[in-house]
Amino acid sequence: MLTPKRTKYRRQFKPKVQGQVAYSGNKISFGEFGLRAVGSGNISSRQIEAARKSITHFTKRGGRLWIRIFPDRPITKKPPETRMGGGKGDIHEYVAPVKIGKIIFEMGGVSESIAKEALRLASHKLPLRSIFVKKEEI
């Protein structure tokens, strides 16, 4: 699971990420094919790992994979049936905020048909809509 090694503060505020467009990280930098976010939201470290596993399983560990997002924002949760007050809850998971147009995964060293199917399988593991893009299209 992806988590930060150390942080300055344990808990953060939870800002909104809906409706914003990504100006950085919206171009393919490393591979030839990518998975671009069409919607915005938070992707947890578990979802990133599930998508990564599905890509490596389909490609039989061929080619190269780059994960362009990192879950560095903590999400807290209070236990069930707890009364209000008593401070902020414990850290439940880490999420990566993703804006519209952000490249989530990149692939290289495989054919286009294999990359397209692998990224399609990975997109089913993610909570937001995403599309397959090639380097020439951007």
Contacts in CASP RR format, 6 or more apart in sequence:
PFRMAT RR
TARGET T0000
AUTHOR 0000-0000-0000
METHOD contacts of the structure
MODEL  1
MLTPKRTKYRRQFKPKVQGQVAYSGNKISFGEFGLRAVGSGNISSRQIEA
ARKSITHFTKRGGRLWIRIFPDRPITKKPPETRMGGGKGDIHEYVAPVKI
GKIIFEMGGVSESIAKEALRLASHKLPLRSIFVKKEEI
1 45 0 8 1.000
1 46 0 8 1.000
1 49 0 8 1.000
2 45 0 8 1.000
2 48 0 8 1.000
2 49 0 8 1.000
2 67 0 8 1.000
2 70 0 8 1.000
2 71 0 8 1.000
2 94 0 8 1.000
3 45 0 8 1.000
3 71 0 8 1.000
3 94 0 8 1.000
4 70 0 8 1.000
4 72 0 8 1.000
4 94 0 8 1.000
7 72 0 8 1.000
7 74 0 8 1.000
10 74 0 8 1.000
10 91 0 8 1.000
11 74 0 8 1.000
11 76 0 8 1.000
11 88 0 8 1.000
11 89 0 8 1.000
11 91 0 8 1.000
12 73 0 8 1.000
12 74 0 8 1.000
14 73 0 8 1.000
14 75 0 8 1.000
15 97 0 8 1.000
17 40 0 8 1.000
17 41 0 8 1.000
17 42 0 8 1.000
17 97 0 8 1.000
17 98 0 8 1.000
17 99 0 8 1.000
18 40 0 8 1.000
18 41 0 8 1.000
19 39 0 8 1.000
19 40 0 8 1.000
19 99 0 8 1.000
19 100 0 8 1.000
20 40 0 8 1.000
20 99 0 8 1.000
20 100 0 8 1.000
21 99 0 8 1.000
21 100 0 8 1.000
21 101 0 8 1.000
22 37 0 8 1.000
22 98 0 8 1.000
22 99 0 8 1.000
22 100 0 8 1.000
22 101 0 8 1.000
22 102 0 8 1.000
25 68 0 8 1.000
25 102 0 8 1.000
25 103 0 8 1.000
26 36 0 8 1.000
26 101 0 8 1.000
26 102 0 8 1.000
26 103 0 8 1.000
26 138 0 8 1.000
27 103 0 8 1.000
27 138 0 8 1.000
28 34 0 8 1.000
28 103 0 8 1.000
28 106 0 8 1.000
28 133 0 8 1.000
28 134 0 8 1.000
28 135 0 8 1.000
28 138 0 8 1.000
29 68 0 8 1.000
29 103 0 8 1.000
29 106 0 8 1.000
30 64 0 8 1.000
30 66 0 8 1.000
30 106 0 8 1.000
30 108 0 8 1.000
31 64 0 8 1.000
31 66 0 8 1.000
31 106 0 8 1.000
31 107 0 8 1.000
31 108 0 8 1.000
31 109 0 8 1.000
31 135 0 8 1.000
32 107 0 8 1.000
32 108 0 8 1.000
32 109 0 8 1.000
32 115 0 8 1.000
32 134 0 8 1.000
32 135 0 8 1.000
33 106 0 8 1.000
33 107 0 8 1.000
33 108 0 8 1.000
33 110 0 8 1.000
33 112 0 8 1.000
33 115 0 8 1.000
33 116 0 8 1.000
33 119 0 8 1.000
33 132 0 8 1.000
33 133 0 8 1.000
33 134 0 8 1.000
33 135 0 8 1.000
34 103 0 8 1.000
34 104 0 8 1.000
34 105 0 8 1.000
34 106 0 8 1.000
34 107 0 8 1.000
34 115 0 8 1.000
34 119 0 8 1.000
34 132 0 8 1.000
34 133 0 8 1.000
34 134 0 8 1.000
35 103 0 8 1.000
35 104 0 8 1.000
35 105 0 8 1.000
35 106 0 8 1.000
35 119 0 8 1.000
35 122 0 8 1.000
35 123 0 8 1.000
35 130 0 8 1.000
35 131 0 8 1.000
35 132 0 8 1.000
35 133 0 8 1.000
36 101 0 8 1.000
36 102 0 8 1.000
36 103 0 8 1.000
36 104 0 8 1.000
36 130 0 8 1.000
36 131 0 8 1.000
36 132 0 8 1.000
36 133 0 8 1.000
37 98 0 8 1.000
37 99 0 8 1.000
37 100 0 8 1.000
37 101 0 8 1.000
37 102 0 8 1.000
37 103 0 8 1.000
37 104 0 8 1.000
37 128 0 8 1.000
37 129 0 8 1.000
37 130 0 8 1.000
38 100 0 8 1.000
38 101 0 8 1.000
38 128 0 8 1.000
38 129 0 8 1.000
38 130 0 8 1.000
38 131 0 8 1.000
39 98 0 8 1.000
39 100 0 8 1.000
39 101 0 8 1.000
39 128 0 8 1.000
39 129 0 8 1.000
39 130 0 8 1.000
40 98 0 8 1.000
40 99 0 8 1.000
40 100 0 8 1.000
40 128 0 8 1.000
41 97 0 8 1.000
41 98 0 8 1.000
41 99 0 8 1.000
41 127 0 8 1.000
41 128 0 8 1.000
42 73 0 8 1.000
42 75 0 8 1.000
42 95 0 8 1.000
42 96 0 8 1.000
42 97 0 8 1.000
42 98 0 8 1.000
42 127 0 8 1.000
43 69 0 8 1.000
43 71 0 8 1.000
43 95 0 8 1.000
43 96 0 8 1.000
43 98 0 8 1.000
43 104 0 8 1.000
43 126 0 8 1.000
43 127 0 8 1.000
43 128 0 8 1.000
44 71 0 8 1.000
44 75 0 8 1.000
44 93 0 8 1.000
44 94 0 8 1.000
44 95 0 8 1.000
44 96 0 8 1.000
45 71 0 8 1.000
45 93 0 8 1.000
45 94 0 8 1.000
45 95 0 8 1.000
45 96 0 8 1.000
46 93 0 8 1.000
47 125 0 8 1.000
47 126 0 8 1.000
47 127 0 8 1.000
48 67 0 8 1.000
48 69 0 8 1.000
48 71 0 8 1.000
48 96 0 8 1.000
50 125 0 8 1.000
51 104 0 8 1.000
51 105 0 8 1.000
51 122 0 8 1.000
51 123 0 8 1.000
51 125 0 8 1.000
51 126 0 8 1.000
52 65 0 8 1.000
52 67 0 8 1.000
52 105 0 8 1.000
52 122 0 8 1.000
54 118 0 8 1.000
54 121 0 8 1.000
54 122 0 8 1.000
54 124 0 8 1.000
54 125 0 8 1.000
55 65 0 8 1.000
55 105 0 8 1.000
55 107 0 8 1.000
55 118 0 8 1.000
55 119 0 8 1.000
55 121 0 8 1.000
55 122 0 8 1.000
56 65 0 8 1.000
58 114 0 8 1.000
58 117 0 8 1.000
58 118 0 8 1.000
58 121 0 8 1.000
59 65 0 8 1.000
59 107 0 8 1.000
59 110 0 8 1.000
59 114 0 8 1.000
59 118 0 8 1.000
62 109 0 8 1.000
62 110 0 8 1.000
63 107 0 8 1.000
63 108 0 8 1.000
63 109 0 8 1.000
63 110 0 8 1.000
64 107 0 8 1.000
64 108 0 8 1.000
64 109 0 8 1.000
65 105 0 8 1.000
65 106 0 8 1.000
65 107 0 8 1.000
65 108 0 8 1.000
66 105 0 8 1.000
66 106 0 8 1.000
66 107 0 8 1.000
67 104 0 8 1.000
67 105 0 8 1.000
68 102 0 8 1.000
68 103 0 8 1.000
68 104 0 8 1.000
68 105 0 8 1.000
68 106 0 8 1.000
69 96 0 8 1.000
69 98 0 8 1.000
69 102 0 8 1.000
69 104 0 8 1.000
70 96 0 8 1.000
71 93 0 8 1.000
71 94 0 8 1.000
71 95 0 8 1.000
71 96 0 8 1.000
72 94 0 8 1.000
72 96 0 8 1.000
73 94 0 8 1.000
73 95 0 8 1.000
73 96 0 8 1.000
73 97 0 8 1.000
74 91 0 8 1.000
74 93 0 8 1.000
74 94 0 8 1.000
75 91 0 8 1.000
75 92 0 8 1.000
75 93 0 8 1.000
75 94 0 8 1.000
75 95 0 8 1.000
76 88 0 8 1.000
76 89 0 8 1.000
76 90 0 8 1.000
76 91 0 8 1.000
76 92 0 8 1.000
77 89 0 8 1.000
77 90 0 8 1.000
77 92 0 8 1.000
78 89 0 8 1.000
78 90 0 8 1.000
98 104 0 8 1.000
98 128 0 8 1.000
103 133 0 8 1.000
104 126 0 8 1.000
104 130 0 8 1.000
105 119 0 8 1.000
105 122 0 8 1.000
107 115 0 8 1.000
107 118 0 8 1.000
107 119 0 8 1.000
108 115 0 8 1.000
110 118 0 8 1.000
112 134 0 8 1.000
115 132 0 8 1.000
116 132 0 8 1.000
119 132 0 8 1.000
120 132 0 8 1.000
123 129 0 8 1.000
123 130 0 8 1.000
END
